[in-house]
Amino acid sequence: MTYKSTVTNLGKTVRRLRKSKDMTQEQLAEAVECNVDTISNIERGAKAARLDTIVGIAAVFGVEVGELFDVQPRNLPDETLKLLTLLENQPVDIIKTVTEQAKVLIRHKK
């Protein structure tokens, strides 16, 4: 993984988490105690984030710092990656509904 891809992946993850919580960049910046331009730059992959900002973002979303960098699931079938890509920008309630329906499908397949 290159420096640029790491910065880009971090930005994608932050944006996805922020949108899943229906937060604006301004709200996230306030929660993390940083400037809104900082959040914008992180999400666009324009600048690397400082460690204290990364830790603050992880805390706001209740995730481990490492999870902010894990955006590309590895070794998954193409069909699964396509489904994940479709779900990536959906609201949390949609993702939860799809998850529940998938569980029903799994029970019926057994």
WOMOQUI-V357963 format. One line per field, one symbol per residue. ss: DSSP state (~ for helix, > for strand, _ for the rest). burial: # if it has 16 or more other ideal C-beta (glycine too) atoms within 10 Angstrom, else .. A space follows every 50 residues. Layout:
ss = ???
burial = ???
This chain:
ss = __~~~~~~~~~~~~~~~~~~____~~~~~~~~___~~~~~~~~~______ ~~~~~~~~~~~___~~~~~________~~~~~~~~~~____~~~~~~~~~ ~~~~~~~~~_
burial = ......##############..#.#..##.##.#...######.#..##. ..##.###.##......#..#............................. ..........
